[in-house]
Amino acid sequence: MKISRSALTLSALALATTLGLSACKKIEDGEGTSTAASATGADAPAVQVQGLKNNREQVGYAIGLDLGNSIKPLEDEIDLDAMVRGIRDNLAGKEPKLNDEQVMQVMQGLATRMQAKQAAEAQTRLDDEKKILDENAAKPNVQTTESGLQYEVLTPGTGPTPSAGDRVRVHYEGKLLDGTVFDSSIQRGEPVEFSLGEIIPGWQEGLQLMQQGAKHRLWIPSSLGYGEQGAGPIPPNAALQFEVELIEVLPASAQ
């Protein structure tokens, strides 16, 4: 985990660059003909929001929201008052309270703590996975395969079963074991089509246990999912639960 002091300014720099390029484009197109008109437009707030009466306040708040999203994973490590002091000192050109070497030491300490925290959380997820899947295996309607995949037939199907080279069209909803929904074609209102070779091992195996028209609930151990790396909203060592409806099997020969 490597963090530089300049990282917090990247969003503002990107915004400034975008605005600069936009202004140049308008001049080239002949739109920037009235300095007075431009100044008047700049003085008017972008939106009307109670408590943010002018552009400076609105821009400051917008950058604050963006910055808050960026540092949210570190919120337990940050004193907001001290962070604001650092911003103020930097903008005012004051002598910083930390020199470059001290900044590096502080950030290395942060990286060490965050790595330890993430490792502990990953181990907790593995422990939770074992406990929940062991309990799940004892339920009469849940089947456990040799790989550790678990499934429950919610609605049986009557059509063909996909093979490894086939494409399928499915509806699904994916959750973490705590019930957090991380992806759902059902919520988007549109089924998804893909090849079995493009998906995680737990899905590959689970779909080959289904017939067209079936709806199953799958519990996928992290070893058959995204493993130690995780992916997007799925953290490392996270077991997954899916409800999957196999709408259609599209054999490789028909593609």
C-alpha distance (Angstrom), angle and dihedral (degrees) to the residues before:
residue distance angle dihedral
M1 . . .
K2 3.81 . .
I3 3.78 119.7 .
S4 3.81 126.4 179.6
R5 3.77 128.7 -162.7
S6 3.78 89.6 -118.7
A7 3.81 93.2 58.7
L8 3.79 93.3 85.0
T9 3.80 91.9 58.1
L10 3.80 97.3 51.8
S11 3.80 95.2 94.5
A12 3.79 92.3 50.5
L13 3.81 91.8 46.9
A14 3.80 91.4 49.6
L15 3.79 89.9 49.5
A16 3.81 92.2 48.7
T17 3.80 91.1 49.7
T18 3.80 91.7 49.4
L19 3.79 91.7 49.6
G20 3.80 91.6 47.6
L21 3.78 93.2 51.3
S22 3.79 90.5 46.0
A23 3.80 91.5 52.5
C24 3.82 91.7 49.4
K25 3.79 90.6 50.3
K26 3.80 91.7 52.0
I27 3.81 91.4 51.2
E28 3.80 90.8 49.5
D29 3.79 89.7 50.4
G30 3.81 91.7 50.1
E31 3.78 94.3 -112.6
G32 3.81 96.8 119.3
T33 3.81 95.7 71.4
S34 3.78 100.5 127.3
T35 3.79 120.6 56.4
A36 3.78 90.5 -176.1
A37 3.79 92.1 50.9
S38 3.82 90.9 48.2
A39 3.78 91.3 51.1
T40 3.78 91.6 49.7
G41 3.80 90.5 50.6
A42 3.78 91.5 48.7
D43 3.80 92.1 52.3
A44 3.79 93.4 53.7
P45 3.83 112.2 87.6
A46 3.78 114.6 -110.9
V47 3.81 92.0 -127.3
Q48 3.78 136.9 7.3
V49 3.80 107.6 -112.3
Q50 3.77 127.4 158.8
G51 3.80 110.5 -115.2
L52 3.82 94.5 18.8
K53 3.76 102.6 77.4
N54 3.80 103.1 167.7
N55 3.77 143.2 25.7
R56 3.81 94.6 -95.8
E57 3.80 91.8 55.8
Q58 3.80 92.9 44.0
V59 3.81 93.5 47.7
G60 3.80 91.0 46.8
Y61 3.79 91.6 50.0
A62 3.82 93.0 45.9
I63 3.81 91.8 51.3
G64 3.80 88.3 46.4
L65 3.80 90.7 55.0
D66 3.79 90.9 49.6
L67 3.78 91.6 47.0
G68 3.80 90.5 47.8
N69 3.80 90.7 55.3
S70 3.80 90.3 49.9
I71 3.80 95.9 50.8
K72 3.80 99.3 35.3
P73 3.83 93.0 104.3
L74 3.82 86.5 58.0
E75 3.80 98.3 45.0
D76 3.81 93.5 115.6
E77 3.81 89.1 55.1
I78 3.81 98.8 48.6
D79 3.80 132.0 82.9
L80 3.80 102.2 -154.2
D81 3.81 94.2 -156.4
A82 3.81 90.7 54.4
M83 3.80 90.8 46.5
V84 3.81 91.1 53.1
R85 3.82 89.5 48.2
G86 3.79 88.8 54.1
I87 3.81 91.3 50.9
R88 3.80 92.2 47.4
D89 3.81 93.1 47.3
N90 3.79 91.0 49.4
L91 3.80 94.5 49.1
A92 3.81 91.8 45.3
G93 3.79 92.1 50.4
K94 3.80 92.7 -120.9
E95 3.78 123.3 159.4
P96 3.84 104.3 -90.5
K97 3.79 118.6 -119.6
L98 3.82 89.0 -133.6
N99 3.78 124.0 50.9
D100 3.80 122.0 -145.6
E101 3.79 93.8 -92.2
Q102 3.80 91.9 50.0
V103 3.80 90.9 48.1
M104 3.80 88.9 53.9
Q105 3.81 91.1 49.8
V106 3.81 91.7 49.1
M107 3.80 92.9 49.2
Q108 3.80 93.1 45.4
G109 3.79 88.6 53.4
L110 3.80 89.4 50.1
A111 3.81 90.9 50.4
T112 3.80 91.5 51.0
R113 3.80 92.6 50.3
M114 3.80 93.1 46.2
Q115 3.80 92.4 49.5
A116 3.80 90.7 50.8
K117 3.80 90.8 47.9
Q118 3.80 92.6 49.4
A119 3.80 91.7 48.1
A120 3.81 90.9 51.5
E121 3.81 91.7 48.3
A122 3.81 91.0 48.8
Q123 3.81 90.8 52.0
T124 3.81 90.6 48.4
R125 3.80 89.5 53.8
L126 3.80 90.3 52.3
D127 3.81 90.5 50.4
D128 3.81 91.0 48.3
E129 3.80 90.5 47.7
K130 3.79 93.0 55.0
K131 3.80 93.1 46.5
I132 3.80 95.3 47.7
L133 3.81 96.3 42.4
D134 3.82 91.7 46.8
E135 3.81 89.6 52.8
N136 3.78 90.8 44.2
A137 3.80 92.7 52.5
A138 3.81 89.9 62.3
K139 3.82 93.0 60.3
P140 3.82 112.8 104.9
N141 3.81 96.5 -130.5
V142 3.81 96.4 46.5
Q143 3.80 119.8 92.8
T144 3.82 122.6 -160.3
T145 3.79 120.8 -155.5
E146 3.79 127.0 -150.2
S147 3.82 90.7 -98.4
G148 3.80 91.9 55.7
L149 3.80 96.2 -104.6
Q150 3.80 112.3 142.3
Y151 3.77 126.4 -156.6
E152 3.78 141.8 174.6
V153 3.80 123.7 -158.7
L154 3.80 107.9 -129.4
T155 3.80 96.5 169.3
P156 3.81 122.2 8.4
G157 3.78 119.2 -132.3
T158 3.79 130.1 -139.4
G159 3.80 102.9 -162.1
P160 3.81 134.4 80.7
T161 3.79 125.0 -52.0
P162 3.82 117.3 -125.0
S163 3.79 121.6 -117.3
A164 3.80 127.9 -149.5
G165 3.82 94.9 -87.7
D166 3.81 97.1 47.1
R167 3.77 131.5 101.7
V168 3.79 120.8 -133.2
R169 3.78 138.8 -163.3
V170 3.80 112.9 -140.8
H171 3.77 145.8 166.3
Y172 3.79 115.3 -143.4
E173 3.77 147.2 162.4
G174 3.79 121.5 -153.7
K175 3.80 125.7 -156.7
L176 3.77 138.6 175.9
L177 3.79 115.0 -121.9
D178 3.82 89.8 -97.3
G179 3.81 89.3 61.5
T180 3.81 97.4 -103.0
V181 3.82 109.3 148.6
F182 3.81 109.5 -136.7
D183 3.81 100.1 170.8
S184 3.79 136.4 8.1
S185 3.79 131.5 173.5
I186 3.80 85.6 -173.9
Q187 3.80 91.5 63.1
R188 3.81 90.2 46.6
G189 3.80 89.3 51.0
E190 3.80 94.7 -132.6
P191 3.82 129.2 97.4
V192 3.80 120.7 -129.4
E193 3.80 128.9 -126.7
F194 3.81 123.6 -155.3
S195 3.79 145.0 141.1
L196 3.79 119.0 -97.0
G197 3.79 88.0 -125.6
E198 3.82 90.5 63.7
I199 3.79 98.5 59.7
I200 3.81 139.8 73.9
P201 3.82 118.0 -78.8
G202 3.81 93.4 -109.1
W203 3.80 90.8 58.1
Q204 3.79 92.8 44.6
E205 3.78 91.3 54.5
G206 3.79 95.1 39.6
L207 3.79 95.4 51.9
Q208 3.80 91.4 50.4
L209 3.81 87.4 59.3
M210 3.82 90.9 58.6
Q211 3.78 135.2 79.8
Q212 3.77 122.3 -144.2
G213 3.81 108.8 -81.2
A214 3.81 93.7 28.0
K215 3.77 126.3 127.0
H216 3.81 118.3 -154.9
R217 3.77 136.7 176.2
L218 3.81 111.8 -135.7
W219 3.80 129.9 -162.8
I220 3.78 108.3 -162.4
P221 3.82 120.2 -165.7
S222 3.79 114.0 -134.2
S223 3.82 89.5 -111.0
L224 3.83 88.0 64.2
G225 3.81 92.9 41.7
Y226 3.79 130.1 42.9
G227 3.80 96.6 -37.8
E228 3.78 124.0 -165.5
Q229 3.81 94.0 -16.8
G230 3.79 100.9 54.7
A231 3.80 120.2 -162.8
G232 3.79 129.6 -117.0
P233 3.82 108.0 -50.0
I234 3.82 90.7 1.8
P235 3.82 109.3 91.7
P236 3.83 124.9 -146.4
N237 3.83 116.5 -73.6
A238 3.80 92.8 12.3
A239 3.79 119.1 155.4
L240 3.80 112.5 -146.5
Q241 3.78 136.9 -143.8
F242 3.80 121.3 -154.4
E243 3.75 136.7 -179.3
V244 3.80 105.8 -152.8
E245 3.80 129.8 -173.6
L246 3.81 113.6 -165.9
I247 3.78 101.4 -146.3
E248 3.79 99.8 172.8
V249 3.80 141.0 -3.5
L250 3.80 114.5 -141.1
P251 3.82 107.4 -164.2
A252 3.79 117.8 -140.7
S253 3.81 89.9 -120.0
A254 3.81 90.3 60.8
Q255 3.82 95.2 52.3
